[in-house]
Amino acid sequence: MDVLLAEANVDYKVVFPMEEINEDFEKADMAIVIGANDTVNPDAMENPKSIIAGMPVCHVWKAKMSVVLKRGAGKGYAKIENLLFYKDNNRMLYGSAD
């Protein structure tokens, strides 16, 4: 993920380590996800047989509500469905920034 942040010229001073920010999602009213896929997939934590099992992910599904902004519901790099997209407390907003 650091490579992606560097490519987007994100100042590291405003980025929290995943281990720290994950503790805050349970207290959050909303988590907004922009364009991410595997890095927010709860399958990594909930399914020990998943190919992404144990991969560090942001626990956005623990917020009261999550909203994912994407161009479509396609699979990520791991080529698996993202179970976040189907959680009751998640909404999908499809569109393009073009």
Rosetta blueprint (number, residue, H / E / L):
1 M L
2 D H
3 V H
4 L H
5 L H
6 A H
7 E H
8 A L
9 N L
10 V L
11 D L
12 Y H
13 K H
14 V H
15 V L
16 F L
17 P L
18 M H
19 E H
20 E H
21 I H
22 N H
23 E H
24 D H
25 F H
26 E L
27 K L
28 A L
29 D L
30 M E
31 A E
32 I E
33 V E
34 I E
35 G L
36 A L
37 N L
38 D H
39 T H
40 V H
41 N L
42 P L
43 D H
44 A H
45 M H
46 E H
47 N L
48 P L
49 K L
50 S L
51 I L
52 I L
53 A L
54 G L
55 M L
56 P L
57 V L
58 C L
59 H L
60 V H
61 W H
62 K H
63 A L
64 K L
65 M E
66 S E
67 V E
68 V E
69 L E
70 K E
71 R L
72 G L
73 A L
74 G L
75 K L
76 G L
77 Y L
78 A L
79 K L
80 I L
81 E L
82 N L
83 L H
84 L H
85 F H
86 Y H
87 K L
88 D L
89 N L
90 N E
91 R E
92 M E
93 L E
94 Y E
95 G L
96 S L
97 A L
98 D L
